[in-house]
């Protein structure tokens, strides 16, 4: 391996352009609802999506020789949409010194450096999953990190995010009636709910709900845990909810160095334990997509696409500085999730 410019550990940019493509995780349920799209212009693409997926607006009849009624474009949060810059870097020199002391030879160092870049790209991908799940759970995306404090507003009505579901058996209203009320609100807005996302804990509460036990299995089933298949069949037959997704995955939210010199990672859930989001997906089963743009580093690259002829979602770059004497490896991307229809989400907090 010939290092770029003779700098030990600096890999030619053409090699890095083949990193940063594997954004989809097969075991991550959010990728089934929000895909990923690469674009050269986030704002233009978002505007196109916003106007394509709304409920059709009716034009009106006009008399001849009269002026046409003006229509409008769906407003988007252009102020914040292009502020979704995600990036992370690592001290590559420090890493290589440790590997050299461990006996790693020069020829093998290439793979270690490439793998560092792949791991950095995966951290960027992880932040995109966090954003998608936050949109699913709250109807917004907040960015409160690294001196940023902004909220991306998708136009989800406040009433759509303020529902409460009481899953306890002694609730004032049975759970079927509570869900039906949400379904009715959606129907009044021209939306047909066909799915829900929640946690396994909430599903367990439904299966233990005595009112549901009687509705599904009869009076003799009171006190008996509802089979998951029976619950799914009931929700589909009664409410048209044929897609039930549980998400209990976690990620490393932050890390500190402990007294023993090893990292202490604080974990967090992608999707809250006490939320249920009812949704109306399009015929392809999607609620939106993740738009990926080009980070500022791309402006400096002479070659912007990999061997496939397609640009990566995440760009990995390196640079060397003299003081301190360090080689850095960095992964960066411009990302923001997009919701097709603001009225497609109906979010409830669970109690009981």
N, C-alpha and C positions, 0 to 999 in steps of 0.2 A: 504494500500500500504506500503510495506517495502522498505524504501529507501536503496540504495546500500551503504554498509559500514557504515550505520547509519548516513550518511550525508544528512541533510534536503535538498530536491530538487534534489538529484542525483538519476537518474532513472537507473535501471539495463540495461546493454548494449543490452541484448536480446530483450528488449522492443523497443529500438531505431532502431533495425534492420528491423522493420516493417514500418519504416518511410522512405520516399525518393523514392517511386516507382511511384507516380502519375506525371510523367514528361509531358505527353501530355495534351494540353489544347484544348478543342473542338472548341473554337472560334478563335484560332490562326492559320491563313492561312499558316504560314511557316511550321507547323508540317505536312501539307499535302504534302509538297515537300521534306522535310528532316525528316526522321524518327529518331529513337533513338535505339542504339544497345549497350549492355553491353559486354565488352570484358576484358580479363585479360592481353592483350598485344596490346596496341594501334598501335604500329609501325607495327607489323606483320599483324594485321587486315587491316590497311591502305594499306600496300603493296599488299595484296591480292585483295582488292577492286580496287586499281589503275590498276592492270594488267587484271582484269576481264572485266572492262567496257569500254575499249578503242576501237576505230575502229579496226577491225581485220587487222593484218599485214600479208602480203602474204609471204609464204615460196617460195623457188625457186627450179626449176628442177636442178639436178646435174648429171654429168656423173658418171658412176660407178668407184669405186676406187679413188674418190676425197674427199677432206675434206669438211665437212658440213659448210655452212655459219653460222656465229654466229649471234644470235639475242640478245635482250637486255631486261632489266626490266624497267618499267616505274619509273623514279626517283620521290621520295617524299621528302618532307621537314622534314627529320628525326631530324634535328637540333632543330626545334621548336615544333614539334608535341606533345612531352611529357611535354611541359611547360605550358599546359593549366590547371593549378591548380586553381580552384575557391573555395574560402572559406570565411566564415563570422561567427562572434561570437557575443554573447550578454552576458552582466553581469546578470546572473540569480539571484544572491543574491539580487541585487538592485530591480529587478522585484518582487521577492517574498516578500521583506520587504514592498513594496507598497501594494501588495495584502493582506498581513497580516493586515496592518493598515486599509484596506478597509473591513475587517471582513471575509475574505476567510478562511475557516477552513482547517485543515491539509489534510482531506480526499479529498477535492476538488482541492487541490493544484496540484495533479498529472496531472489532465487534463490541467491546465494552463501551466505547464512546457512542457508537450507533445505538446501543440499547439504552444508554442514558437519555439520548434524544427521544427515543420511542416512549420512555417513561414520562418525560416532560410533556410530550404531546398527549399522553393519556390523562395527565392531570388537567390539561385544558379541556379535553373531552368530558372529564368528570364535572367540571364547572358548568358545562353546557347542560348536562343531565340535571344538575341541581336547579338551574334556571327553568327548565321545562317542567319539572315537578312543582316548583313554586307557582308557576303560572296555573298549573292544574289545581293546586290546593287553595289558591287565593285570588286568582284572576289578575294578578299583577306580577311584575318582576322587580325586586328591589336590589340595588347595588350599593351596599354600605360597607365598603372596604377600601383600604389604601387611599384614604382621604376623599373618597367619592361618597356622595349621599344623594341618590336619585331613585326615582320610581318610574318604571315604564308602565303607562296606563293603556290598557287595551280596550277600554270602553265597556267592560263588563259591568252591567248595572249593579249598584250597591245592594239592591234587594236580592239579586241572584246569589250573593255571597253571605247572606245573613240568616240562613235557615238553621234550625236546631232540630235534631232528631233525638227523641228519648227512647232508648232501646230497653229500658227496664220493664219488667213485667207488670209493675204497678203504675205505669205511666197513665196520665189523665186521658190520653187518646191512644188507641192501638196503633202499632207501627205501620200497618197497612194503610190506615187513613192518613198518617203523616206523610208517607211516601206518595200517596195518591194526590195529596195537596200540592206537592212539588210538581208532579206530572201534569196536573191541571194548569198550574202557572205557566209551565213550558208550552203546553198546547195553546194557551191563550196568546202566546207570542209567536205562534206559527212554528214551534220547534217540537220535534218528536224525539224524546229521549230514548236512546237504545243501549245505554251502557252506564256503568258506574265503576269508580275506582275508590278503594278504601284499603284498610289494613286487615290482616287476619284476625286481629282482636275484635274489630267491629263485626266481622262475619261470625265469629264465635258468639257474640252477643245476640245476633239475629237468630242463630241456631238454638240458643238457650231461652229465647223469648217465649213465654208460655202462651201468649195469644196467638203467635204464629204457629206454635206446635199444634194447637187445637185446629186452626184454620187448615193447616196442611195435612195433618194426620188424624183429625177427629178428636173427640173428647178423651178417648183412651190414650192419646199420645201426649197428654199434658205431663210435663216433667221429663219427657224423653227428648234427648238431643236430636234435632232435625238432621237428617243426612244431607250432606252438602249438595248432592245431585238433586234431592227433592227441593231444597231451597232455591237452587238455580232454576229448576223447572217452574217453580211457583212465580219467581220474579219475571221470568220470560212470559209466561202465560197471562199473568195478571196485569203486568205493567209494560210489557214489550222490552224489558231489559235483557237482551240476549248476550251482552258482553259484560262479564264481571271480572275485574282485574284487582288483584291484591298486590300491594307493593310494600314490602318490609325491608328492602335493601338499605344498607348504610354506606357512608363514605367517611373519609378522614377530613374533618372540617378544618382543623388546625393542629399544629404540632409545636411542642417545646422540647428543649433538651433537659432531661432529668439529671439528678445528682450523679447517676452512674454514667453519664455521657451518652446515653441512648435516647432516641426520640420518644416522646410521650404523645401519642396521637389521640385527639378528642374526636370521637365519632358522632355522627348525627344521621337522622333518617332523611331519605330523599322526600318521602311523602309522610305527612303527620299521622300519628297513630289514631287520633280522635277526629278525623275528617272523613266525609263521604262526598265525593264529587259525582253528580249525575251529569251525563254528557250526551250530546247528539253529534255523532260523527258523520262524515260524508259517506257516500257509497263505497269508497275505498277503505273505510274504517279509520280515517285520519281526522284529527281535530285541528291540525295546523302543521307547521314545519319549522325547522330550525334553519335560519338564514345565516350562512357563513360568508363573510366578505374577506377582503384582503387587508391585513394589518399594515402599518406604516413601513415595516421592513421590506415589503414586496417592492416598493418604489426603488430600492437599491439593488434589486436582483436583475441581472442581465437575462437569466433564464428563469421563467416563472412557471413552467409546467414540467412535470416529471416525464418518465419514459412512456407513460400511457397517453401523453398528450393532454392530460387534465391536471389542473392545479390542485394542490392538496388543500384540505380544510385547515390544517395547522401547519405553519411554516416553522422550520427549525433552522436556526442560524448560529454562527459562532463569531466571536471577535477576541482579539488579544489586546491587552493593555499592559503597559510597561510598569506602572506604579499604582497599585501593587502588581507584581509580575504574575498575571493570572490570565488563563484562557477560560472564557465563559461559553456555555452552551445555553441557548434560550429557545423556548417554544412560544409562539404567539398566534393569535387569531382574532378576527372580528366576528362576534356571534350575537344573535338575538333571536329568541323564539317568536313565532308569529301565530296568532290565533285566527283561524279562518272567520269565525262568526262569534262576536262578543256575547250573543245570546245562547251559545251552545253549552255554557257551563252553569250548573246550579249546585252551589256548594253549601254543605251543611256541617255543623259541628255536632259531635256525638256526645251524649251524656247518658248516664244510667248504665 
